[in-house]
Amino acid sequence: METLLLILAIVFALIIVLIVATLLIPADISLRLFKDGALAEVQVAFGVLRGIVSGRLDFSTEKQEFRLRVLGATVIKKDLVEKKKEPTDWKKLVVNANELYDAGKDLALVLTRNIAIKRFKGKMKVGLSDPYETGMLTGFLYAGGGIAHAFLPETKLEIEPSFVQEQMDADIELGLSLPLFKIVIPVIRFFRRTRRTIF
């Protein structure tokens, strides 16, 4: 009996330590936007506990899926293709829009205050119909990259102008760090305020 209680106490202590570590160690979030010609893709990857638990959302014309990995093994893999559902009740949505907007604004403010940008990398190919405008846009992008580099030394932005053809292709990656313990209460508040609106 004493051995069973000791094992339960150790398991309970390990669960508490994991929860505390999850809240104290910032989550790493990586956002990648990719566009090459007609192909566009968005990837959102996150890691908790220094990557022990990680996940990834992929949105593209070919696939839309969520994948959750624990210790390198895929635990959940789910396609996010929308299934047919009931028509939206627009009247209810409009009535609750103000509450949803206010709650979303408060949550966004908390998130932006607590998110730290760790890195910004990107490659862009830009070309407008007029070579003069292409040169002006390229200059503005170089200046913006220089300003970003002054605030964040890990900024790497490569810009390739195209004076021959119109194009706007990019591969941009943004690395963020978010301490979870600072957003737990605001997220709970958001869901309390919007539970009638969302559910």
Contact map, one row per residue, 1 for C-alpha under 8 A:
1111100000000000000000000000000000000000000000000000000000000000000000000000000000000000000000000000000000000000000000000000000000000000000000000000000000000000000000000000000000000000000000000000000
1111110000000000000000000000000000000000000000000000000000000000000000000000000000000000000000000000000000000000000000000000000000000000000000000000000000000000000000000000000000000000000000000000000
1111111000000000000000000000000000000000000000000000000000000000000000000000000000000000000000000000000000000000000000000000000000000000000000000000000000000000000000000000000000000000000000000000000
1111111100000000000000000000000000000000000000000000000000000000000000000000000000000000000000000000000000000000000000000000000000000000000000000000000000000000000000000000000000000000000000000000000
1111111110000000000000000000000000000000000000000000000000000000000000000000000000000000000000000000000000000000000000000000000000000000000000000000000000000000000000000000000000000000000000000000000
0111111111000000000000000000000000000000000000000000000000000000000000000000000000000000000000000000000000000000000000000000000000000000000000000000000000000000000000000000000000000000000000000000000
0011111111100000000000000000000000000000000000000000000000000000000000000000000000000000000000000000000000000000000000000000000000000000000000000000000000000000000000000000000000000000000000000000000
0001111111110000000000000000000000000000000000000000000000000000000000000000000000000000000000000000000000000000000000000000000000000000000000000000000000000000000000000000000000000000000000000000000
0000111111111000000000000000000000000000000000000000000000000000000000000000000000000000000000000000000000000000000000000000000000000000000000000000000000000000000000000000000000000000000000000000000
0000011111111100000000000000000000000000000000000000000000000000000000000000000000000000000000000000000000000000000000000000000000000000000000000000000000000000000000000000000000000000000000000000000
0000001111111110000000000000000000000000000000000000000000000000000000000000000000000000000000000000000000000000000000000000000000000000000000000000000000000000000000000000000000000000000000000000000
0000000111111111000000000000000000000000000000000000000000000000000000000000000000000000000000000000000000000000000000000000000000000000000000000000000000000000000000000000000000000000000000000000000
0000000011111111100000000000000000000000000000000000000000000000000000000000000000000000000000000000000000000000000000000000000000000000000000000000000000000000000000000000000000000000000000000000000
0000000001111111110000000000000000000000000000000000000000000000000000000000000000000000000000000000000000000000000000000000000000000000000000000000000000000000000000000000000000000000000000000000000
0000000000111111111000000000000000000000000000000000000000000000000000000000000000000000000000000000000000000000000000000000000000000000000000000000000000000000000000000000000000000000000000000000000
0000000000011111111100000000000000000000000000000000000000000000000000000000000000000000000000000000000000000000000000000000000000000000000000000000000000000000000000000000000000000000000000000000000
0000000000001111111110000000000000000000000000000000000000000000000000000000000000000000000000000000000000000000000000000000000000000000000000000000000000000000000000000000000000000000000000000000000
0000000000000111111111000000000000000000000000000000000000000000000000000000000000000000000000000000000000000000000000000000000000000000000000000000000000000000000000000000000000000000000000000000000
0000000000000011111111100000000000000000000000000000000000000000000000000000000000000000000000000000000000000000000000000000000000000000000000000000000000000000000000000000000000000000000000000000000
0000000000000001111111110000000000000000000000000000000000000000000000000000000000000000000000000000000000000000000000000000000000000000000000000000000000000000000000000000000000000000000000000000000
0000000000000000111111111000000000000000000000001000000000000000000000000000000000000000000000000000000000000000000000000000000000000000000000000000000000000000000000000000000000000000000000000000000
0000000000000000011111111100000000000000000000011000000000000000000000000000000000000000000000000000000000000000000000000000000000000000000000000000000000000000000000000000000000010000000000000000000
0000000000000000001111111100000000000000000000000000000000000000000000000000000000000000000000000000000000000000000000000000000000000000000000000000000000000000000000000000000000111000000000000000000
0000000000000000000111111100000000000000000000000000000000000000000000000000000000000000000000000000000000000000000000000000000000000000000000000000000000000000000000000000000000111000000000000000000
0000000000000000000011111110000000000000000000011100000000000000000000000000000000000000000000000000000000000000000000000000000000000000000000000000000000000000000000000000000000110000000000000000000
0000000000000000000001111111000000000000000000011000000000000000000000000000000000000000000000000000000000000000000000000000000000000000000000000000000000000000000000000000000011110000000000000000000
0000000000000000000000001111100000000000000001111100000000000000000000000000000000000000000000000000000000000000000000000000000000000000000000000000000000000000000000000000000011110000000000000000000
0000000000000000000000000111110000000000000001110100000000000000000000000000000000000000000000000000000000000000000000000000000000000000000000000000000000000000000000000000001111000000000000000000000
0000000000000000000000000011111000000000000111100000000000000000000000000000000000000000000000000000000000000000000000000000000000000000000000000000000000000000000000000000001111000000000000000000000
0000000000000000000000000001111100000000001111000000000000000000000000000000000000000000000000000000000000000000000000000000000000000000000000000000000000000000000000000000111100000000000000000000000
0000000000000000000000000000111110000000011110000000000000000000000000000000000000000000000000000000000000000000000000000000000000000000000000000000000000000000000000000000111000000000000000000000000
0000000000000000000000000000011111000000011100000000000000000000000000000000000000000000000000000000000000000000000000000000000000000000000000000000000000000000000000000011110000000000000000000000000
0000000000000000000000000000001111100001111000000000000000000000000000000000000000000000000000000000000000000000000000000000000000000000000000000000000000000000000000000111100000000000000000000000000
0000000000000000000000000000000111110001110000000000000000000000000000000000000000000000000000000000000000000000000000000000000000000000000000000000000000000000000000001111000000000000000000000000000
0000000000000000000000000000000011111111100000000000000000000000000000000000000000000000000000000000000000000000000000000000000000000000000000000000000000000000000000001110000000000000000000000000000
0000000000000000000000000000000001111111000000000000000000000000000000000000000000000000000000000000000000000000000000000000000000000000000000000000000000000000000000001100000000000000000000000000000
0000000000000000000000000000000000111111000000000000000000000000000000000000000000000000000000000000000000000000000000000000000000000000000000000000000000000000000000111000000000000000000000000000000
0000000000000000000000000000000000111111000000000000000000000000000000000000000000000000000000000000000000000000000000000000000000000000000000000000000000000000000000000000000000000000000000000000000
0000000000000000000000000000000000111111100000000000000000011000000000000000000000000000000000000000000000000000000000000000000000000000000000000000000000000000000000000000000000000000000000000000000
0000000000000000000000000000000011111111110000000000000000011000000000000000000000000000000000000000000000000000000000000000000000000000000000000000000000000000000000000000000000000000000000000000000
0000000000000000000000000000000011100011111000000000000001111000000000000000000000000000000000000000000000000000000000000000000000000000000000000000000000000000000000000000000000000000000000000000000
0000000000000000000000000000001111000001111100000000000001110000000000000000000000000000000000000000000000000000000000000000000000000000000000000000000000000000000000000000000000000000000000000000000
0000000000000000000000000000011110000000111110000000000111100000000000000000000000000000000000000000000000000000000000000000000000000000000000000000000000000000000000000000000000000000000000000000000
0000000000000000000000000000111100000000011111000000000111000000000000000000000000000000000000000000000000000000000000000000000000000000000000000000000000000000000000000000000000000000000000000000000
0000000000000000000000000000111000000000001111100000011110000000000000000000000000000000000000000000000000000000000000000000000000000000000000000000000000000000000000000000000000000000000000000000000
0000000000000000000000000011110000000000000111110010011100000000000000000000000000000000000000000000000000000000000000000000000000000000000000000000000000000000000000000000000000000000000000000000000
0000000000000000000000000011100000000000000011111111111000000000000000000000000000000000000000000000000000000000000000000000000000000000000000000000000000000000000000000000000000000000000000000000000
0000000000000000000001001111000000000000000001111111110000000000000000000000000000000000000000000000000000000000000000000000000000000000000000000000000000000000000000000000000000000000000000000000000
0000000000000000000011001110000000000000000000111111100000000000000000000000000000000000000000000000000000000000000000000000000000000000000000000000000000000000000000000000000000000000000000000000000
0000000000000000000000001011000000000000000000111111100000000000000000000000000000000000000000000000000000000000000000000000000000000000000000000000000000000000000000000000000000000000000000000000000
0000000000000000000000000000000000000000000001111111110000000000000000100000000000000000000000000000000000000000000000000000000000000000000000000000000000000000000000000000000000000000000000000000000
0000000000000000000000000000000000000000000000111111110000000000000001110000000000000000000000000000000000000000000000000000000000000000000000000000000000000000000000000000000000000000000000000000000
0000000000000000000000000000000000000000000000111111111000000000000111100000000000000000000000000000000000000000000000000000000000000000000000000000000000000000000000000000000000000000000000000000000
0000000000000000000000000000000000000000000011110011111100000000000111000000000000000000000000000000000000000000000000000000000000000000000000000000000000000000000000000000000000000000000000000000000
0000000000000000000000000000000000000000000011100000111110000000011110000000000000000000000000000000000000000000000000000000000000000000000000000000000000000000000000000000000000000000000000000000000
0000000000000000000000000000000000000000001111000000011111000000011100000000000000000000000000000000000000000000000000000000000000000000000000000000000000000000000000000000000000000000000000000000000
0000000000000000000000000000000000000000001110000000001111100001111000000000000000000000000000000000000000000000000000000000000000000000000000000000000000000000000000000000000000000000000000000000000
0000000000000000000000000000000000000000111100000000000111110011110000000000000000000000000000000000000000000000000000000000000000000000000000000000000000000000000000000000000000000000000000000000000
0000000000000000000000000000000000000000111000000000000011111011100000000000000000000000000000000000000000000000000000000000000000000000000000000000000000000000000000000000000000000000000000000000000
0000000000000000000000000000000000000011110000000000000001111111000000000000000000000000000000000000000000000000000000000000000000000000000000000000000000000000000000000000000000000000000000000000000
0000000000000000000000000000000000000011100000000000000000111111000000000000000000000000000000000000000000000000000000000000000000000000000000000000000000000000000000000000000000000000000000000000000
0000000000000000000000000000000000000000000000000000000000011111000000000000000000000000000000000000000000000000000000000000000000000000000000000000000000000000000000000000000000000000000000000000000
0000000000000000000000000000000000000000000000000000000001111111100000000000001000000000000000000000000000000000000000000000000000000000000000000000000000000000000000000000000000000000000000000000000
0000000000000000000000000000000000000000000000000000000011111111110000000000001110000000000000000000000000000000000000000000000000000000000000000000000000000000000000000000000000000000000000000000000
0000000000000000000000000000000000000000000000000000000011100011111000000000111110000000000000000000000000000000000000000000000000000000000000000000000000000000000000000000000000000000000000000000000
0000000000000000000000000000000000000000000000000000001111000001111100000001111100000000000000000000000000000000000000000000000000000000000000000000000000000000000000000000000000000000000000000000000
0000000000000000000000000000000000000000000000000000001110000000111110000111110000000000000000000000000000000000000000000000000000000000000000000000000000000000000000000000000000000000000000000000000
0000000000000000000000000000000000000000000000000000111100000000011111000111100000000000000000000000000000000000000000000000000000000000000000000000000000000000000000000000000000000000000000000000000
0000000000000000000000000000000000000000000000000000111000000000001111111111000000000000000000000000000000000000000000000000000000000000000000000000000000000000000000000000000000000000000000000000000
0000000000000000000000000000000000000000000000000001110000000000000111111110000000000000000000000000000000000000000000000000000000000000000000000000000000000000000000000000000000000000000000000000000
0000000000000000000000000000000000000000000000000011100000000000000011111000000000000000000000000000000000000000000000000000000000000000000000000000000000000000000000000000000000000000000000000000000
0000000000000000000000000000000000000000000000000001000000000000000011111100000000000000000000000000000000000000000000000000000000000000000000000000000000000000000000000000000000000000000000000000000
0000000000000000000000000000000000000000000000000000000000000000000011111110000000000000000000000000000000000000000000000000000000000000000000000000000000000000000000000000000000000000000000000000000
0000000000000000000000000000000000000000000000000000000000000000001111011111100000000000000000000000000000000000000000000000000000000000000000000000000000000000000000000000000000000000000000000000000
0000000000000000000000000000000000000000000000000000000000000000001111001111100000000000000000000000000000000000000000000000000000000000000000000000000000000000000000000000000000000000000000000000000
0000000000000000000000000000000000000000000000000000000000000000011110000111110000000000000000000000000000000000000000000000000000000000000000000000000000000000000000000000000000000000000000000000000
0000000000000000000000000000000000000000000000000000000000000000111100000111111000000000000000000000000000000000000000000000000000000000000000000000000000000000000000000000000000000000000000000000000
0000000000000000000000000000000000000000000000000000000000000000111000000001111100000000000000000000000000000000000000000000000000000000000000000000000000000000000000000000000000000000000000000000000
0000000000000000000000000000000000000000000000000000000000000011110000000000111110000000000000000000000000000000000000000000000000000000000000000000000000000000000000000000000000000000000000000000000
0000000000000000000000000000000000000000000000000000000000000001110000000000011111000000000000000000000000000000000000000000000000000000000000000000000000000000000000000000000000000000000000000000000
0000000000000000000000000000000000000000000000000000000000000001100000000000001111100000000000000000000000000000000000000000000000000000000000000000000000000000000000000000000000000000000000000000000
0000000000000000000000000000000000000000000000000000000000000000000000000000000111110000000000000000000000000000000000000000000000000000000000000000000000000000000000000000000000000000000000000000000
0000000000000000000000000000000000000000000000000000000000000000000000000000000011111000000000000000000000000000000000000000000000000000000000000000000000000000000000000000000000000000000000000000000
0000000000000000000000000000000000000000000000000000000000000000000000000000000001111100000000000000000000000000000000000000000000000000000000000000000000000000000000000000000000000000000000000000000
0000000000000000000000000000000000000000000000000000000000000000000000000000000000111110000000000000000000000000000000000000000000000000000000000000000000000000000000000000000000000000000000000000000
0000000000000000000000000000000000000000000000000000000000000000000000000000000000011111000000000000000000000000000000000000000000000000000000000000000000000000000000000000000000000000000000000000000
0000000000000000000000000000000000000000000000000000000000000000000000000000000000001111100000000000000000000000000000000000000000000000000000000000000000000000000000000000000000000000000000000000000
0000000000000000000000000000000000000000000000000000000000000000000000000000000000000111110000000000000000000000000000000000000000000000000000000000000000000000000000000000000000000000000000000000000
0000000000000000000000000000000000000000000000000000000000000000000000000000000000000011111110000000000000000000000000000000000000000000000000000000000000000000000000000000000000000000000000000000000
0000000000000000000000000000000000000000000000000000000000000000000000000000000000000001111111000000000000000000000000000000000000000000000000000000000000000000000000000000000000000000000000000000000
0000000000000000000000000000000000000000000000000000000000000000000000000000000000000000111111100000000000000000000000000000000000000000000000000000000000000000000000000000000000000000000000000000000
0000000000000000000000000000000000000000000000000000000000000000000000000000000000000000111111110000000000000000000000000000000000000000000000000000000000000000000000000000000000000000000000000000100
0000000000000000000000000000000000000000000000000000000000000000000000000000000000000000111111111000000000000000000000000000000000000000000000000000000000000000000000000000000000000000000000000000100
0000000000000000000000000000000000000000000000000000000000000000000000000000000000000000011111111100000000000000000000000000000000000000000000000000000000000000000000000000000000000000000000000000000
0000000000000000000000000000000000000000000000000000000000000000000000000000000000000000001111111100000000000000000000000000000000000000000000000000000000000000000000000000000000000000000000000000000
0000000000000000000000000000000000000000000000000000000000000000000000000000000000000000000111111111000000000000000000000000000000000000000000000000000000000000000000000000000000000000000000000000100
0000000000000000000000000000000000000000000000000000000000000000000000000000000000000000000011111111100000000000000000000000000000000000000000000000000000000000000000000000000000000000000000000000100
0000000000000000000000000000000000000000000000000000000000000000000000000000000000000000000001111111110000000000000000000000000000000000000000000000000000000000000000000000000000000000000000000000000
0000000000000000000000000000000000000000000000000000000000000000000000000000000000000000000000011111111000000000000000000000000000000000000000000000000000000000000000000000000000000000000000001100000
0000000000000000000000000000000000000000000000000000000000000000000000000000000000000000000000011111111100000000000000000000000000000000000000000000000000000000000000000000000000000000000000001100100
0000000000000000000000000000000000000000000000000000000000000000000000000000000000000000000000001111111110000000000000000000000000000000000000000000000000000000000000000000000000000000000000000000000
0000000000000000000000000000000000000000000000000000000000000000000000000000000000000000000000000111111111000000000000000000000000000000000000000000000000000000000000000000000000000000000000000000000
0000000000000000000000000000000000000000000000000000000000000000000000000000000000000000000000000011111111100000000000000000000000000000000000000000000000000000000000000000000000000000000001001100000
0000000000000000000000000000000000000000000000000000000000000000000000000000000000000000000000000001111111110000000000000000000000000000000000000000000000000000000000000000000000000000000001000000000
0000000000000000000000000000000000000000000000000000000000000000000000000000000000000000000000000000111111111000000000000000000000000000000000000000000000000000000000000000000000000000000000000000000
0000000000000000000000000000000000000000000000000000000000000000000000000000000000000000000000000000011111111100000000000000000000000000000000000000000000000000000000000000000000000000000000000000000
0000000000000000000000000000000000000000000000000000000000000000000000000000000000000000000000000000001111111110000000000000000000000000000000000000000000000000000000000000000000000000011001000000000
0000000000000000000000000000000000000000000000000000000000000000000000000000000000000000000000000000000111111111000000000000000000000000000000000000000000000000000000000000000000000000000000000000000
0000000000000000000000000000000000000000000000000000000000000000000000000000000000000000000000000000000011111111100000000000000000000000000000000000000000000000000000000000000000000000000000000000000
0000000000000000000000000000000000000000000000000000000000000000000000000000000000000000000000000000000001111111110000000000000000000000000000000000000000000000000000000000000000000010010000000000000
0000000000000000000000000000000000000000000000000000000000000000000000000000000000000000000000000000000000111111111000000000000000000000000000000000000000000000000000000000000000000010000000000000000
0000000000000000000000000000000000000000000000000000000000000000000000000000000000000000000000000000000000011111111000000000000000000000000000000000000000000000000000000000000000000000000000000000000
0000000000000000000000000000000000000000000000000000000000000000000000000000000000000000000000000000000000001111111000000000000000000000000000000000000000000000000000000000000000000000000000000000000
0000000000000000000000000000000000000000000000000000000000000000000000000000000000000000000000000000000000000111111100000000000000000000000000000000000000000000000000000000000001100100000000000000000
0000000000000000000000000000000000000000000000000000000000000000000000000000000000000000000000000000000000000011111110000000000000000000000000000000000000000000000000000000000111100000000000000000000
0000000000000000000000000000000000000000000000000000000000000000000000000000000000000000000000000000000000000000011111000000000000000000000000000000000000000000000000000000000111000000000000000000000
0000000000000000000000000000000000000000000000000000000000000000000000000000000000000000000000000000000000000000001111110000000000000000000000000000000100000000000000000000011110000000000000000000000
0000000000000000000000000000000000000000000000000000000000000000000000000000000000000000000000000000000000000000000111110000000000000000000000000000000101000000000000000000011110000000000000000000000
0000000000000000000000000000000000000000000000000000000000000000000000000000000000000000000000000000000000000000000011111000000000000000000000000000000101100000000000000000111100000000000000000000000
0000000000000000000000000000000000000000000000000000000000000000000000000000000000000000000000000000000000000000000011111100000000000000000000000000000001111000000000000001111000000000000000000000000
0000000000000000000000000000000000000000000000000000000000000000000000000000000000000000000000000000000000000000000000111110000000000000000000000000000001111000000000000001110000000000000000000000000
0000000000000000000000000000000000000000000000000000000000000000000000000000000000000000000000000000000000000000000000011111000000000000000000000000000000011100000000000111100000000000000000000000000
0000000000000000000000000000000000000000000000000000000000000000000000000000000000000000000000000000000000000000000000001111100000000000000000000000000000001111000000000111000000000000000000000000000
0000000000000000000000000000000000000000000000000000000000000000000000000000000000000000000000000000000000000000000000000111110000000000000000000000000000001111000000011111000000000000000000000000000
0000000000000000000000000000000000000000000000000000000000000000000000000000000000000000000000000000000000000000000000000011111000000000000000000000000000000011110000111100000000000000000000000000000
0000000000000000000000000000000000000000000000000000000000000000000000000000000000000000000000000000000000000000000000000001111100000100010000000000000000000011110001111000000000000000000000000000000
0000000000000000000000000000000000000000000000000000000000000000000000000000000000000000000000000000000000000000000000000000111110100100000000000000000000000000111111110000000000000000000000000000000
0000000000000000000000000000000000000000000000000000000000000000000000000000000000000000000000000000000000000000000000000000011111101100000000000000000000000000011011100000000000000000000000000000000
0000000000000000000000000000000000000000000000000000000000000000000000000000000000000000000000000000000000000000000000000000001111101100000000000000000000000000000011000000000000000000000000000000000
0000000000000000000000000000000000000000000000000000000000000000000000000000000000000000000000000000000000000000000000000000000111111100000000000000000000000000001000000000000000000000000000000000000
0000000000000000000000000000000000000000000000000000000000000000000000000000000000000000000000000000000000000000000000000000001111111110000000000000000000000000001100000000000000000000000000000000000
0000000000000000000000000000000000000000000000000000000000000000000000000000000000000000000000000000000000000000000000000000000001111111000000000000000000000000000000000000000000000000000000000000000
0000000000000000000000000000000000000000000000000000000000000000000000000000000000000000000000000000000000000000000000000000000111111111100000000000000000000000000000000000000000000000000000000000000
0000000000000000000000000000000000000000000000000000000000000000000000000000000000000000000000000000000000000000000000000000011111111111110000000000000000000000111000000000000000000000000000000000000
0000000000000000000000000000000000000000000000000000000000000000000000000000000000000000000000000000000000000000000000000000000000111111111000000000000000000000100000000000000000000000000000000000000
0000000000000000000000000000000000000000000000000000000000000000000000000000000000000000000000000000000000000000000000000000000000011111111100000000000000000000000000000000000000000000000000000000000
0000000000000000000000000000000000000000000000000000000000000000000000000000000000000000000000000000000000000000000000000000000000001111111110000000000000000000000000000000000000000000000000000000000
0000000000000000000000000000000000000000000000000000000000000000000000000000000000000000000000000000000000000000000000000000010000000111111111000000000000000011100000000000000000000000000000000000000
0000000000000000000000000000000000000000000000000000000000000000000000000000000000000000000000000000000000000000000000000000000000000011111111100000000000000000000000000000000000000000000000000000000
0000000000000000000000000000000000000000000000000000000000000000000000000000000000000000000000000000000000000000000000000000000000000001111111110000000000000000000000000000000000000000000000000000000
0000000000000000000000000000000000000000000000000000000000000000000000000000000000000000000000000000000000000000000000000000000000000000111111111000000000000010000000000000000000000000000000000000000
0000000000000000000000000000000000000000000000000000000000000000000000000000000000000000000000000000000000000000000000000000000000000000011111111100000000000010000000000000000000000000000000000000000
0000000000000000000000000000000000000000000000000000000000000000000000000000000000000000000000000000000000000000000000000000000000000000001111111110000000000000000000000000000000000000000000000000000
0000000000000000000000000000000000000000000000000000000000000000000000000000000000000000000000000000000000000000000000000000000000000000000111111111000000000000000000000000000000000000000000000000000
0000000000000000000000000000000000000000000000000000000000000000000000000000000000000000000000000000000000000000000000000000000000000000000011111111100000111000000000000000000000000000000000000000000
0000000000000000000000000000000000000000000000000000000000000000000000000000000000000000000000000000000000000000000000000000000000000000000001111111110000000000000000000000000000000000000000000000000
0000000000000000000000000000000000000000000000000000000000000000000000000000000000000000000000000000000000000000000000000000000000000000000000111111111000000000000000000000000000000000000000000000000
0000000000000000000000000000000000000000000000000000000000000000000000000000000000000000000000000000000000000000000000000000000000000000000000011111111110100000000000000000000000000000000000000000000
0000000000000000000000000000000000000000000000000000000000000000000000000000000000000000000000000000000000000000000000000000000000000000000000001111111111110000000000000000000000000000000000000000000
0000000000000000000000000000000000000000000000000000000000000000000000000000000000000000000000000000000000000000000000000000000000000000000000000111111110000000000000000000000000000000000000000000000
0000000000000000000000000000000000000000000000000000000000000000000000000000000000000000000000000000000000000000000000000000000000000000000000000011111110000000000000000000000000000000000000000000000
0000000000000000000000000000000000000000000000000000000000000000000000000000000000000000000000000000000000000000000011100000000000000000000000000001111111100000000000000000000000000000000000000000000
0000000000000000000000000000000000000000000000000000000000000000000000000000000000000000000000000000000000000000000000000000000000000000000000000001111111100000000000000000000000000000000000000000000
0000000000000000000000000000000000000000000000000000000000000000000000000000000000000000000000000000000000000000000001111000000000000000000000000000100111110000000000000000000000000000000000000000000
0000000000000000000000000000000000000000000000000000000000000000000000000000000000000000000000000000000000000000000000111000000000000000000000001001100111111000000000000000000000000000000000000000000
0000000000000000000000000000000000000000000000000000000000000000000000000000000000000000000000000000000000000000000000011100000000000000000000001000100001111100000000000000000000000000000000000000000
0000000000000000000000000000000000000000000000000000000000000000000000000000000000000000000000000000000000000000000000011111000000000000000000001000000000111110000000000000000000000000000000000000000
0000000000000000000000000000000000000000000000000000000000000000000000000000000000000000000000000000000000000000000000000111000000000000000000000000000000011111000000000000000000000000000000000000000
0000000000000000000000000000000000000000000000000000000000000000000000000000000000000000000000000000000000000000000000000011110000000000010011000000000000001111100000000000000000000000000000000000000
0000000000000000000000000000000000000000000000000000000000000000000000000000000000000000000000000000000000000000000000000011110000000000010000000000000000000111110000000000000000000000000000000000000
0000000000000000000000000000000000000000000000000000000000000000000000000000000000000000000000000000000000000000000000000000111000000110010000000000000000000011111000000000000000000000000000000000000
0000000000000000000000000000000000000000000000000000000000000000000000000000000000000000000000000000000000000000000000000000111100000100000000000000000000000001111111100000000000000000000000000000000
0000000000000000000000000000000000000000000000000000000000000000000000000000000000000000000000000000000000000000000000000000001101100100000000000000000000000000111111000000000000000000000000000000000
0000000000000000000000000000000000000000000000000000000000000000000000000000000000000000000000000000000000000000000000000000001000100000000000000000000000000000011111000000000000000000000000000000000
0000000000000000000000000000000000000000000000000000000000000000000000000000000000000000000000000000000000000000000000000000001110000000000000000000000000000000011111100000000000000000000000000000000
0000000000000000000000000000000000000000000000000000000000000000000000000000000000000000000000000000000000000000000000000000011110000000000000000000000000000000011111110000000000000000000000000000000
0000000000000000000000000000000000001000000000000000000000000000000000000000000000000000000000000000000000000000000000000000111100000000000000000000000000000000010011111000000000000000000000000000000
0000000000000000000000000000000000001000000000000000000000000000000000000000000000000000000000000000000000000000000000000001111000000000000000000000000000000000000001111100000000000000000000000000000
0000000000000000000000000000000001111000000000000000000000000000000000000000000000000000000000000000000000000000000000000001110000000000000000000000000000000000000000111110000000000000000000000000000
0000000000000000000000000000000011110000000000000000000000000000000000000000000000000000000000000000000000000000000000000111100000000000000000000000000000000000000000011111000000000000000000000000000
0000000000000000000000000000000111100000000000000000000000000000000000000000000000000000000000000000000000000000000000000111000000000000000000000000000000000000000000001111100000000000000000000000000
0000000000000000000000000000000111000000000000000000000000000000000000000000000000000000000000000000000000000000000000011111000000000000000000000000000000000000000000000111110000000000000000000000000
0000000000000000000000000000011110000000000000000000000000000000000000000000000000000000000000000000000000000000000000111100000000000000000000000000000000000000000000000011111000000000000000000000000
0000000000000000000000000000011100000000000000000000000000000000000000000000000000000000000000000000000000000000000011111000000000000000000000000000000000000000000000000001111100000000000000000000000
0000000000000000000000000001111000000000000000000000000000000000000000000000000000000000000000000000000000000000000011110000000000000000000000000000000000000000000000000000111110000000000000000000000
0000000000000000000000000001110000000000000000000000000000000000000000000000000000000000000000000000000000000000001111100000000000000000000000000000000000000000000000000000011111000000000000000000000
0000000000000000000000000111100000000000000000000000000000000000000000000000000000000000000000000000000000000000001111000000000000000000000000000000000000000000000000000000001111100000000000000000000
0000000000000000000000000111100000000000000000000000000000000000000000000000000000000000000000000000000000000000011100000000000000000000000000000000000000000000000000000000000111110000000000000000000
0000000000000000000000111110000000000000000000000000000000000000000000000000000000000000000000000000000000000000011000000000000000000000000000000000000000000000000000000000000011111110000000000000000
0000000000000000000001111110000000000000000000000000000000000000000000000000000000000000000000000000000000000000000000000000000000000000000000000000000000000000000000000000000001111111000000000000000
0000000000000000000000110000000000000000000000000000000000000000000000000000000000000000000000000000000000000000000000000000000000000000000000000000000000000000000000000000000000111111000000000000000
0000000000000000000000000000000000000000000000000000000000000000000000000000000000000000000000000000000000000000010000000000000000000000000000000000000000000000000000000000000000111111110000000000000
0000000000000000000000000000000000000000000000000000000000000000000000000000000000000000000000000000000000000110000000000000000000000000000000000000000000000000000000000000000000111111111000000000000
0000000000000000000000000000000000000000000000000000000000000000000000000000000000000000000000000000000000000000000000000000000000000000000000000000000000000000000000000000000000011111111100000000000
0000000000000000000000000000000000000000000000000000000000000000000000000000000000000000000000000000000000000000000000000000000000000000000000000000000000000000000000000000000000000111111110000000000
0000000000000000000000000000000000000000000000000000000000000000000000000000000000000000000000000000000000100100000000000000000000000000000000000000000000000000000000000000000000000111111111000000000
0000000000000000000000000000000000000000000000000000000000000000000000000000000000000000000000000000000000100000000000000000000000000000000000000000000000000000000000000000000000000011111111100000000
0000000000000000000000000000000000000000000000000000000000000000000000000000000000000000000000000000000000000000000000000000000000000000000000000000000000000000000000000000000000000001111111110000000
0000000000000000000000000000000000000000000000000000000000000000000000000000000000000000000000000000000000000000000000000000000000000000000000000000000000000000000000000000000000000000111111111000000
0000000000000000000000000000000000000000000000000000000000000000000000000000000000000000000000000000001100100000000000000000000000000000000000000000000000000000000000000000000000000000011111111100000
0000000000000000000000000000000000000000000000000000000000000000000000000000000000000000000000000000000000000000000000000000000000000000000000000000000000000000000000000000000000000000001111111110000
0000000000000000000000000000000000000000000000000000000000000000000000000000000000000000000000000000000000000000000000000000000000000000000000000000000000000000000000000000000000000000000111111110000
0000000000000000000000000000000000000000000000000000000000000000000000000000000000000000000000000011001000000000000000000000000000000000000000000000000000000000000000000000000000000000000011111111000
0000000000000000000000000000000000000000000000000000000000000000000000000000000000000000000000000011001000000000000000000000000000000000000000000000000000000000000000000000000000000000000001111111110
0000000000000000000000000000000000000000000000000000000000000000000000000000000000000000000000000000000000000000000000000000000000000000000000000000000000000000000000000000000000000000000000111111111
0000000000000000000000000000000000000000000000000000000000000000000000000000000000000000000000000000000000000000000000000000000000000000000000000000000000000000000000000000000000000000000000001111111
0000000000000000000000000000000000000000000000000000000000000000000000000000000000000000000110011001000000000000000000000000000000000000000000000000000000000000000000000000000000000000000000000111111
0000000000000000000000000000000000000000000000000000000000000000000000000000000000000000000000000000000000000000000000000000000000000000000000000000000000000000000000000000000000000000000000000111111
0000000000000000000000000000000000000000000000000000000000000000000000000000000000000000000000000000000000000000000000000000000000000000000000000000000000000000000000000000000000000000000000000011111
